[in-house]
Amino acid sequence: MIKKFSIYIFTDLDASLIHRDTFEFGEIKNYIKNLISGGINIIPNTSKTEIEINDFNNELGFNLPYISENGSSITGLDLINKNFPNKINLSRDKDDIYKIFKKVVPENLRAKCKVISKMEKKIQSKVFGLTGKKLKDALNRNYSIPFLFNGNTEQKKKLKQIVKDGGLSLHEGGRVINICDNVSKVKSMNKVIKMIKKTEDNIKIISVGDNYNDLDMLKNSDIACLVFNDQFTMEPININNCIVSKNPAPIGWQEVVKLALDKIK
């Protein structure tokens, strides 16, 4: 049977494929493995660090290409095509990013940004829901600085604009906000898609997410999939024909992906 399309699934991990609190995905591991064995290309596109994603790959038992730290770096594209580069960095170093952040953001707003790496370990653990090596790996970031914001909505809006004007970006996920270079999940995804389209004539893109920093990725896909997250409101979303799961991750991931694949096939 001739495959009609090459299918690529760009997916967030935390609370999209992995359970929000337990960080487990064992219930759907075999389903994911069957997809990969069947020729479906899965590319994690996440705020997680490279170490965390490599741990995910090891647990899954497959070496998947991935996009880390909210679009800051792309790794393993040579697994898709041997002529593609193994590594593409799209971001400046986190130390350079933080220098710019301190320079452009007024002190009164910076005081409301509580950088996670400067907190006590027990508070870091509470914020990330992690301990030991997993907490260390989550904090071992090359291109982004996670923080909590203690200001109001208007102050956050002002902060985002100042950061944007300074050539940086803020990415708001389920647990923290990340200070990043001028990068995003969708920019990196589109870069990968552009490369793939030079070598493949007919591809279909499915994207899966659960939160605000996934929306642009979903909007730029052939099929958008939103995994149920009770901490995320649907009201501001404007995505045509978006598939929404009834269940949270990990079962919610399998639910929406099955529906998306049915649409394509």
N, C-alpha and C positions, 0 to 999 in steps of 0.2 A: 504493500500500500504506500503510495507516494504522499509524503507530508505536504500539506497545502501551505502551511506557514512555519516559520521558525518562531517560537514563542519565548519571550523573555519576561520574567517576573522580577520586578524591582520591589524589594520589600523592606519595610522597617522591621526591627526585631522586637524591642521591648514593648509589651502590651499589644503587639500586632501578631507576631508569630510566637513569641515567648510570653508565658504568663506574667502579668504585671508584678505580682508579689513573690511568687516562688521561683521565677525565672526558668521554669521547666517547659519542655515541649515534647516530652516522651510520648504523649497520646497521639501525636501526629507525625512522629519521626518516620515511621514506615511509609506513610503517605508521601512525605517529602522525598524520601529515597526513591519511591516508585516514579515520581514525577521526573526526577533527574535521570534515572535509568531509562525512562521513556523519551528522553531527548528534550525535556523542558529545561530551559536555562534559568536558574535562580540566582539573583544578585542582591545580597543584603545591601541596603542603603540606609545607614543608621547614624546616630550620634555616638555610638560605641567606639571605643579605641580599637586599634589594630590587634592588640593582645586579646581583647575580649572577643573579637570576631573570629580570630584564629582558634580560640577555645571552643566557640560555637561550632566551627568547621570540624574540629577534632571530635566533638561529641556527636555530630551528625554522621561523621565518617566519610565526608566528601570535602574536597578542596575547592570551595566556591570562590569566584572573583567577588570583590566587594568594594563598597564605597564607605569610608569611615569619617567620623567626626564631622557630621553634617555637610558632606561634600568636599572636605578638605583634601582628601587623598583617595586615589583609585588604585586598587591592587589586584593583580592576577588576570588582567585582560588577555594575557598570552595563553590562558587556559581556554579562551573562546576561539582565538586565532593565534597561531604561533608567531605571526608577524606583528601582532600588537605588542606594545610595551608591557612589561611586568608591573611598572610603577609610574604613576603620574601624580605629582604633587601640585596642588592648585592653591596652596596657602603659604603664607609666611609663618615663621616659627612663633609659637605662643608668646615667647618673651617680647618679640617685636610687636606683636598684636597688643599686648598689655601696655606697652610703652605708649602706643598711639592712643589707646583707650584712656589712659591717665592724662594724656596731653589734651584731648578734645572734650572730655566730659568734665563739667564743673564739679568742684569738690562736694557741694551739697548733694548732687545726684550720686556721685561715687560712694558717698557715705551710706547710701541706701542699698548698695550692691555688696552683699556679703559673700565673698569668694570662698568656695567650699574648701579649697586646699589649705586655707589659713584657719579653718575651724578645728576644734578638738576632734579626735578620732571617733568618739562616741556619737558626736553630732553628725559627722560625715556618714557614719554607718546608718544612722536614722534617716538621713536625707536619701541616700541611695538604696537603702534596704539591703546592704551588703556588709560582709565582714571579711577579715583575713585577706587572703590573696585576691579574692574577687573585688574587694574594695580598693586594694592597691592598684589593681589593673584598671579599674574605672577611673582612677585619678591620674594614671600614667598617660597623660595627654600630650600630644606633640603640637597641636594646632588650635586648641580651644580652651577656654577658661570657664568652667561652670560656676554659677553663683545663684543666690536667692535674692529677690528684690523686695525690699521692705516698704516701698512707696505706694502711692495710689495709682489709679488708672491713668490719670493725666500725666503724672510724673514718668510713668513707664513709656507712654506715648512719646513724650519729649525726649527721653533717653534713647529710644529707638531711632528717632530722627537725627539726633546728634551723632550717634554711632554711624548711621548710614552716611551722613555728610562727611564723616571722617574716613570713609573708605572701608569700614568694617560692617559687621552684621550681628544681629542677635537672633538666636534660634530658641524658641520656647517649646520645651517638651513636657512630658508628664510630671517630671520631678524638679527640674532645674531649668534655668536659662543659660545658654552658652554664648560667650563672646567669641566670635570667629572673624576670620578675614572675610573679604567680599566673596563668599562662597555660599552654596546652598545644595541641598539634595537634588533639586531639579536641574541646576546647572551641570552638575557632574553626570546625572543620568542622561541629559541631552547630549553631552559630550560623548558618552559611551555609545548612545544610539547612532549618532552621526558617524562614528567609526565603523560600527557594525553595518550600516546601510551602504558603505562603500564596498562591502564584500558580499552582502546578501540582498537580494532583490525584494523579498517579501517577508516582512517580520511583523509580529503583533506584540504590543507592549501592554502588560498588565502591571499595575502598581497597587501595593497594599500598605495601608497605614492606619493610624488610630488617632492622630493628634494634629495640632495646628501646624507644626513644622513639616507635616507630610502633605498638606493640601495642594501645594504647587506641583509636587510630584504626581499626585493623583490627577490633577487637571490637565497634565501634559501626556496622558496615557491614552491608549485606545480603549482600555477598560479600567475604571477606577474602582477600588475595593476598600471599604472602610470597615475596620473591625470594631465592634461595639466596645465602648469605653465609657463607663458611667461618670467619669470625671471630665468628659468632653461634651460640650453642647453642639448639637447639629445646626443650630439656627443660622450662623453666618456662612454656612457652606452653600456653594452654588456650583454643583458639578452635575452635569446632565447624565442621567442613567447610572448614577453611582450605586454600586451594589453594597448593601449594608448588612452585616451579620447580626443575627439574633443573640449570638453567644460571644463572650470575650475570648481573648487568646488563651490557649492555642487553638481550641476547637473552632473559634470564629474565623481563624485564618484558613483552615481547611474548608470551611463552609463557603466563604466568598470565592476562594480560588476554584473550587468545583463549579460554581455558578458561572464564573468568568470563562473557564475553559469550555463549558457547555455552549456559551454564546459564540465562541470562536469556531468550535467544531460543527 
